[in-house]
Amino acid sequence: MTMSIVHQTSKPVTPLIVLHAADAAAGIARLAAPARAWLSANDFKAKAGQWIAVPDASGGLKCIVAAVEDADDVYGLSALPFALPAGCYALSADGAPLNPGAAVLGWGLGAYEFARYRKPRTPATLVIADSPAVQRAKATVAATAAVRDLVNTPAEDMGPQHLSDAARALAGAHGARFREIAGEDLLQENFPAIHAVGRASHRPPRLIELEWGDPSHPRIAMVGKGVCFDTGGLDIKTADGMRQMKKDMGGAANALGMAQLIMALNLPVRLHLVIGAVENAIAGNAYRPGDIVPTRKGLMIEIGNTDAEGRVVLSDAIAFAAESKPQLLIDFATLTGAARVALGPELPATYANDDAWFAKLDAASKQTGDPLWRMPLWQPYNAMIKSSIGDIVNTGGPQAGSVTAALFLEHFVPRDQAWIHIDLFAWTPKAKPGRPEGGEAQTLRAVVRMLENEFAAKP
């Protein structure tokens, strides 16, 4: 995929003429008469995302005409890498402008393919001059691909140890500090909730930690739910419900991708990444419905359902991340089906206890075209998660499931700690240009842009 974008080549290059959909007629009018006739003969409407190959007089390929929404259209070129004939293509000065970063991001996302278990295809190559915007876009593509690869990898090859290995490799590549606590050591180090959820698997649960950056910079904590496979535990899922549960570590994958991009861009933050990595398996020592599980914070969780395991894992991870008093704590989790019922697969449900920080994230979301949607931390619903024999129960009844899950997590966040919770899907169920079916990075561009806006722009 990285070879799908180069800065120079000795090979022949085919011009790629971009049209803006809103004023495509003016752009078409500037083309040579044979090209205009070809577009007319093929009823080319120049809608965003459409493209057409234009032949030369001898029947060879003269140019490609592609329509995009505007100069910042992220996915405008995403269909091209695997649709065009193999070869090299470059944006033509005869077309409308397309920001180099958007061009590289769209092309790179469109050239992604998960081919670990099969022979990969060869995408067409975009030739584009190097620049800071291009380098940033390439780093974003690489981080997105890393997230997709992690989520797409089957659980047999992506258990808690594999997830830890990925974090260790990332730390090594960027000079970060790495630590893991595994198995029975979790009890010794006071991570009892992570241990309880993961103890039934033959693959021991883990607390994964990465720290990077100048200690004098603002501290940002990121927490990821790393349930590498979710059977549902003793409250076992149906076959359909279990089919894609390799993706239940999508929160951890997105947190790792964000850490990769933050470090690649060398943002002036002190990054603290924490992941609770488990497999929610079934065995004689599995935690049970009705059990009381202790937590790092000291709160006692009554288990209403063993399939609501992600919030139990996150309780220890969030409490630990908050102990170092970060300026902002963000957690990412494929937490509830209720969020998908409410908002569908493309809109991560986002909760925040700090309006100013959410406003910054919302602005960055709009800047990057990386969507999310705020949901309410509706405090009266805390009554739904009150336990009769413990402090809190991990199920909240049949209604407002995403809200009660967020309220559950809020119990493990100190009152004075700015916190954002993102309940995401980490999956594209139906392929679109630049977004193939399978694992997906969600809010990665928005969160990193928010941190960039807040910290990197300052002297």
SULLIN-V518449 format. One record per helix or strand. SS is the DSSP state (A for helix, B for strand). FROM is the first residue (numbers start at 1). TO is the last residue. If there is no record, write none. Layout:
SS & FROM & TO
SS & FROM & TO
This chain:
A & 2 & 4
B & 5 & 6
B & 13 & 20
A & 21 & 29
A & 33 & 41
B & 51 & 55
B & 61 & 68
A & 80 & 83
B & 88 & 91
A & 100 & 110
B & 125 & 127
A & 132 & 152
A & 155 & 157
A & 160 & 174
B & 177 & 182
A & 185 & 188
A & 192 & 198
B & 206 & 212
B & 218 & 230
A & 239 & 242
A & 245 & 264
B & 269 & 280
B & 292 & 294
B & 300 & 302
A & 310 & 322
B & 328 & 333
A & 337 & 343
B & 348 & 352
A & 355 & 368
B & 372 & 374
A & 379 & 385
B & 392 & 393
A & 401 & 410
B & 419 & 423
B & 427 & 428
B & 432 & 432
B & 435 & 435
B & 438 & 439
A & 444 & 456
